[in-house]
Amino acid sequence: MEKSQGRAVVLGLGAVLLWSTVATAFKLALAHLTPLQLLAIASVVSALVLSAAVSWQKAWPDVAQAWRQSHWRYLGLGFLNPFFYYFILFKAYDLLPAQQAQPLNYTWALTLSLLAVPLLGQRLYGRDFIAMALGYGGVLVIATRGDLLSLQFDSPLGVALAVGSTIIWALYWILNARSQEAPVVGLLLCFLAGLPWVLATAWLVDGWPAGWDGIASAVYVGLFEMGITFMLWLGALKTAVHASRISNLIFLSPFLSLIFISQILGETIHPTVYLGLVLIVGGVILQQWKRA
């Protein structure tokens, strides 16, 4: 693919803009659907989008080969993502205001570094500890609305689920660290392997939605949480002359997300959310700067 930094920036900004809207879409869908119903619809849509991408790339032989070589691995990964991760994440959004759930989930990059120590044998340095102090300090600021001494949470379970989802997400990517498959191929196999878990659990626990309310938002989540947006982001990284500059665009996402949460959901953003988010993003940037 021909390199073009201008094209990469356009694709990258498009991905960031779309990712910034999904927290709002989560809440709109969850106003009418259970977390499992949202997960079922979004997972089917995402699998269809990824299947279309694989067809476009004529990569079905790669999908078949990867499944033959590593089907047990993909069955396990499919349980983690989409099933377990998104169920926990959507449940957190169901319990918390979007302005809290979204920044808390953003700490997954910090969790990834922590898990990489025992699982990948990586080391933590002084800058890592500072970054984590900033990031998880931001979590406390957001979760307690700035009242750190009282440690009173709007929803202790919601906070635990939002932070816990980062462990599942980080574990998923660590287990994928040595994957040789193309990203689209691997992700499709995970969704296909996870769909039986998702559909069976949704059917047994909540059944299918009784009406059409929330369906459009769930389809939007399936299209733009891990579907089309993922393709845009991959395209941006592949065409970039300087990939690190494109990667830095992702730091715009949580701040843009607060704008959509405020304007569309009508949530009044608490001042401590901005402070906490600055701490979290600052910690992530500090950590990534070390690796740049």
Secondary structure, 3 states (H helix, E strand, C coil): CCCCHHHHHHHHHHHHHHHHHHHHHHHHHHCCCCHHHHHHHHHHHHHHHHHHHHHHCCCHHHHHHHHHHHHHHHHHHHHHHHHHHHHHHHHHHHHCCHHHHHHHHCCHHHHHHHHHHHHHCCCCCHHHHHHHHHHHHHHHHHHCCCCCCCCCCCCHHHHHHHHHHHHHHHHHHHHCCCCCCCHHHHHHHHHHHHHHHHHHHHHHHCCCCCCCCCHHHHHHHHHHCCCHHHHHHHHHHHHCCCHHHHHHHHHHHHHHHHHHHHHHHCCCCCHHHHHHHHHHHHHHHHHHHHHC
